Amino acid sequence: MIPTRARFAEVVRSEPVDLGLACLLVGGEVESDLDVDESLAVLDALAAAARPLIAPGSPPAVVAEGLRVALGEHAGFAGFAEDFEDVRSSLLHEVLRRGRGLPLLLSIVWMEVAARLDVPAYAIALPGHVVVGLGEAEDEHVVVDPFAGGRVLSPDALAERVQLMTGRPLTHDDLAPVPAADLLIRLLTNIRLLTARQPRGLIVAATRLWAVELSLLLPRHPADLRRERGELMVRLGDFLGGARELETYAQVADDVDDDVAAGAARSEARLARAQLN
């Protein structure tokens, strides 16, 4: 196991999960010599720049405006439509370098900076869009959209988003804080979905494979990731390893009485082994 991956496995199984560090370690899959401490120093610097704008004990609205000025206006963090098709937008070290990324990653930047300022902050997973709550979820708080440079979202705007995307009214659960582990599986799922939209190729398959393998290191993950891993290993030429992974998934499917999935996985495994002859 590569060093950053081993460290990722350790971080995501610790409590509390160091979300910023875990996201930076994902970048080790694309930059083997990635300096994680350098990226952490960037977050420290962003917090230092924001500190004069936010007096200790400031109410959430004041905090939101200070962070909007520091991160959105001065540092230029925001998102653009084309970012959804760029894997760099899901890599925290690249987001810190470029000042742009997916809503999830920009929200993590805001949360990491807030944590350094001792400001309560948490992620909210609106349908198709992650935003940030500043303050206490069950008390006074403000919701901001880092993708839009830190624009404050009113209760009406939040309700409109949920109604538009789901056809139902906003509920209390829609605004609940999202655990770090769920944010990490969402991040890695975003990468997998991006590769699924790209033309097939070895580089694309390799990217999807490491996203799957990191997902499997999380304490909780979908069981069918093992099937996906096996199929990707076969596609990349590891026929024996892929066959073994598919057979492992078949055993999992057997345990939940999914005979169709188990049979399909075993059939794929046999085909993979046949390519060794």
N, C-alpha and C positions, 0 to 999 in steps of 0.2 A: 504494500500500500504506500502511495506517495506521501511524503511528510505532511503536506497541507491537508490531505484527505484524512490521515490518521488524526490530525489535530481537530478537524471538522467533526469527526465521529465522537471525539472526547467532549467537545464544546456542546454539541446538540444533546448530549445525554447528561449534561450537568444542569443543576437548578440553582438559581435561575439561568436560563439560556442567555448567553451574551450574543444578542441578535446581530449587532454590528460586526463583531468578530466572525461569527459564522458566515455572514454574507461575504465578507472579504475573503474568507478561505475558499469560497466557491470559485473565486477568481484564480486560485492556484491551478485549476483545471485547464486554464487557457494560457497562463503565464507561470511557468515552472519556477521562475526566479522572482515572483511577486514579493515585494517588500510590504508586508501587512502593517508593520509599524509605521511606515511612511504614510499610509492611508489613514491610520488612526490619528497620526499627527495632524492631518488635514482636518479631521473632525474636531480635534482639540482647538485648532486655529479658528475654525468657524464659530465655535462656542465662545472663544475669547473675543472675537469681533462683535458678537451679539450681546455680550454681557453688559456693556455700557448702556445699551438700549432697554434693558429690562432690570428694573430695580427689584431687589429681593422682596418677596411677598406680593408682587404685582398681581392684579386680577387677570384671569385668562384672556380677556379682550386686549389688555395692554401687552401681555406676553405674545399674543398672536400678531399684533402690529409690529412689535420689536423683531420677531423672527421673520416676518414678511419683509421688512426693510433689510435685515442682515442677510437672509438667505435668498429671497426672491429678487429684491431690488439691487443690492450691492453685489452679492456673489453670483446672481443670475441663474439660480436653480429653477428650472421649469421643464415642461415636457412638450413634445410636438407629435403630431399624428404619425410621422415617419418613424418615430422611435419604437413603435410597436413591431417593426420588422427588422430591428437591429439587436442582435444578441448582446451587444455592449450595454444596452439599456437595462439589462437584467444583472449586470455585474457591478457591484458597489464601487470597486476601485475605478472603473471606467466612468461611472456616474460622477464621482468626485473629481475626476480629471476633466470631464466634458461639461459638467453642470447641467446635464439633461439625462432623462431616463424614463422608465415606466412609472406610473403612479405609485406602485408598491415601493420601488427603490427610492424615489424622492421622499416618500413618507418615512422611510427608514432613516434617511439623512436628517429629517426634521426631528424624529424621535431621539436619535443619537445625540444631536446637538442639545435638545431639551434636557436629556438626562444629565449632560455635563453641566447644565445650569440649575440642576435640582428642580426642574419643572416637570410636574406629572404630564405624561403624554402617552397616548396609546393609539394603535391602529384600529380603524373601522373599515370593514369590508362591505362597502355598498355594492350593489349588483354591478359587476364589471369595472369597479373603480375603488381603489383604496385611498382613504383620506385619514386625517389625523385629528384626534380629540386632544385638546389642551386643557388641563385641569383634571378634576376628578369626575369619572364617568357618572357617578351617582350624585354629584353635587354640581356646583357651578363649573361650566366648561364651555369651550368654543370649538367648533369644528372648522378645519381649514383644508383647502385643497392644494397641496404642494405642487401638483402637476400644473396648476394654474398660477404658480408663483406665490401661493399662500393666500389666495382669496378666501375670505370667510364665507362659509355656507350657512345660510339662515335655515331655520326649521322648515320653512316653506320650500326652499331649494332642495333640501334633503328629501322631503316628502315627494316632490315632483320627480326627482331622480328615480326613486323606488317605484313610483306609479308608472313612469314611462318604461322602465326596464322589466317590470314584473306584472303590471296590471293590478297590483294590490296596494293598499295603504301602508304607510310607514309604521313599523312596530318598534317596540322597545328593543327587541332582539337585534334589529338591524343596526343599532348603534352600540352594540356590546363590544368591549375590547377583544381583539383577536389575539390568541396566544402566539408566542414566538414560533413554536413548532409548526403551527398552521400557516404562518406567514412564509416559513421556509419551504414547506411543501408547495405553497402557491407559487413562490419564486421559481422553483425547479419545474413545476408544471408549465409555467409560462414559457420556459426554455424548450421544453418538450413539444409544446404546441407550435412554437415558432418553427422548429425544425420540421414538423409535420407539414407545414405550409410551403417549405422550400423544396426545390428540385432534389430528387434522390441523388446521393453521392456519398463517398466514403467519409468526407469531412463532416457532412451533415449527420451521418449515422454515428460517427464518433462523438460528436457534440451531444446528441440525444442519449448516447450510452452513458456518458459521465453524469448527465443530469439524472438518469434513472438510478445509477449506482449511488449517487449522493442521497437520493430520495430513500433508498433502501437502508441507509445508515440512520435515518430518523427513527425515533422510538415508535412512531405510528406511521404506517404507509399502506397504500392499497396493495392487496395481495397480487393483483395482476401485473404489477411492476416486474415481478420475476419472469413472467411470460414475455413481457416486452424486452427485458434484458437478454433472455435467451435468443429471441429472434434477432436482436441487434448483433449479438456475438456471432451468430451464424452468418449474418449479412457481411460482417467484417472479416470472415474467414476462420473464426474459431469454432469449427464445427463440433468438436468434442465438448468443449466447454459450454457451448450453446445448448447442445443436446442435454447435458446434465442439468442445466438451469431449467430447461423446459420440463424435464422429468420431475424436478423439484416442485415446479409449479403444479404439475399434474397431481402430485401427492396432496398439495394444499387443496386443490379443487375436489379431490376425492373426499377430503375431510368435511367439506360443506355440501357433499352430494351433488356436485355439479359435474355430472357424467359427460355432458357435451364438451365442456371446456377441458376436462381431463383427457378425453379421447383425442381432441384436436391437438393438444399439446404433445401427447405421446406420438401422434402421427408426424408432427413437425420434427420431433426428436429423431424418429426413425429416418426421415428424409435427410436430416443433417448428418447422421452417422453414415448414411449410404454414400455421401459425398467424400468420405474418407477412403473409399475403396477404389 
